[in-house]
Amino acid sequence: MPTSQRKKISAKTFFNIFSIVLTVGCLSYFAFSENGLTTLAEHVHQFKIEWLIFAVLCMLSDLFLDTCLIYLFTKGISNSYTFRRAFKVCMVGHLYSAITPFQSGGQPMQIYVMTKQKIDAGNAASTLVQKFFVYQTSITAYSMFALIFQYGKEINLLSPIMVALTIFGFIVQGTAAGFLLVVSFNQKITNKLLVWATKFLSKIHLVKNYEKTLESWQVQLDSFHESNQYLYRNKSLLIKTYILTFFQLTSLFAVFYCIYRSFGFNKASPVSMIFSQAFVTMVSSLIPLPGAAGASELSSYVFMNPFFTPETVKPAVLLWRIITYPAVILISAPFSKIKSEM
């Protein structure tokens, strides 16, 4: 095996091991440090288990609504598409998003599974980009309202670094939404980007036949834009998917509020806590590690600290992390075996 290939493999292995160690280390810290999970055990008689069940149900609602969105988007290009197949694609997406940097492995694996389900690769990519466009614009709007609602409240209590990271995270999300808008509906600019990308990949020898590859990609791009035009014309589908995405984000952001109530607290506004969770997403999305290891725990601790007591904030972060990360991996993994047909 060439030396360069061995280096690539070892670097990837090191990265994966580092991510796992960091995740386990963070969970261990919140479990066993002062005022960690051991403190929670001392007050278990005060714990409201029904609210912890609601937290799990919120996480499951995120998975269910994501399946509904995949089904709705794909049903428009394949009348025979079933909810069961959409569920399969959802599970694969969540699993590979959780274990890859920047959640980058989710969509490629979903496209692969959809091709196994007899969906054309170009249509599959178009469907998932449309879904991502709705998600990205929705979370950008959510983040904007969070900044407006919480400005002068929690924002002013944060360190300048956390404020800067929060605002930068919002700018990144807004830029991504704007880029997707241009790519989705401006065919002239998209064609120029495609030509540039193909030339670049050809120069670095990742594309062997420039003309053939460009022609093939342009055919898929035309199909992609046709699908986007269908989405834009289908106002009913657009409205349904935005509503479902809003509920999906809200259910995921509400997990921490349910955990808050499970500790017996009830003074904080659910809206305020949900918007604070949006801040966590803004910051953690900047970290390239799988599951945003380290950043998720730290940002959750910072943004949720005002709502908890010093004795309960660490156990709360630990419970939130377990429900929204390892639990999702455990649920999605059994359903993620790749088969030729579902």
Secondary structure, 3 states (H helix, E strand, C coil): CCHHHHHHHHHHHHHHHHHHHHHHHHHHHHHHCCCCHHHHHHCHHHCCHHHHHHHHHHHHHHHHHHHHHHHHHHHCCCCCCCHHHHHHHHHHHHHHHHCCHHHCCHHHHHHHHHHHCCCCHHHHHHHHHHHHHHHHHHHHHHHHHHHHHHCCCCHHHCCHHHHHHHHHHHHHHHHHHHHHHHHHHCHHHHHHHHHHHHHHHHHCCCCCCHHHHHHHHHHHHHHHHHHHHHHHHCHHHHHHHHHHHHHHHHHHHCHHHHHHHHCCCCCCCHHHHHHHHHHHHHHHCCCCCHHHCCHHHHHHHHHHHHHCCCCCHHHHHHHHHHHHCHHHHHHHHHHCCCCCCC
